[in-house]
Amino acid sequence: MIPAIEVHDLTVAYREKPALWDVDLAVPTGSLMAIVGPNGAGKTTLLKSILGLIPAVAGNVFIHGEPFHSGRRRVAYVPQKSSVDWDFPTTVFDLVRMGTYGRLGWFRRPGAAERDATATALRRVGLGDLGDRQIGQLSGGQQQRAFLARALVQDADVYALDEPLQGVDAVTERAVMEILRDLRNAGKTIIAVHHDLHTVPAYFDSVTLLNVKVIASGKVGEAFTPENLKLAYGDAAR
């Protein structure tokens, strides 16, 4: 089976300093993969470069065998909460409905189908009664759920999430992981930057250990070993 995401020879540099170096990565279709590594390892850079949000010095990205520019509509993105302007004057409902715009194109306006899909996504993440609230009035966990709902209405094949569990409460963490597992069980592919090493075996079925280069990548039972963790984190892996 063709991988959902293929990365070949990807190199990204900031001011001539490599942030990623010669990265090769294959994310199997229907998997739930964590990207882990120390601070400054390039985890967010890898995710954003896969999505075409950061230019690469070299390398190629394929989505289900297609060049990214051809397959980009098959990908939904959930950014870090800290990168979002929560003072932007929009409601939770409108934020989530923005996820439908990609498939509508330039000239169609959202209609009843998009409104129904938005309402369904909000209920799915537990925000069904908060659609009229301004996004800045949400708690941290609710904000994360709102952006997950925006990704859900895209009905994508691949979901890319940047630290989806950072700074959320335990209830939101369980809810988010339940939704991600449901997506995986429906044949979707999820790749997520993750920070908590202790929960990797419980939450994910595959993992990529990154420190500028890919240290190891594969099923958790094979790649997430003490030896590979030490290669990625050094003594901090203890």
Secondary structure as UniProt FT lines:
FT   STRAND          5..14
FT   TURN            15..16
FT   STRAND          17..27
FT   TURN            29..30
FT   STRAND          32..36
FT   TURN            39..40
FT   HELIX           43..50
FT   TURN            51..52
FT   STRAND          58..63
FT   TURN            64..65
FT   STRAND          66..67
FT   HELIX           68..71
FT   HELIX           72..74
FT   STRAND          75..78
FT   HELIX           81..83
FT   TURN            86..87
FT   HELIX           92..97
FT   HELIX           98..100
FT   HELIX           101..104
FT   HELIX           112..124
FT   TURN            125..126
FT   TURN            128..129
FT   TURN            131..132
FT   HELIX           135..137
FT   HELIX           140..152
FT   TURN            153..155
FT   STRAND          158..162
FT   TURN            164..167
FT   HELIX           170..185
FT   TURN            186..187
FT   STRAND          189..193
FT   HELIX           197..199
FT   HELIX           200..203
FT   STRAND          206..210
FT   STRAND          214..219
FT   HELIX           220..223
FT   HELIX           226..233
FT   HELIX           234..237
//
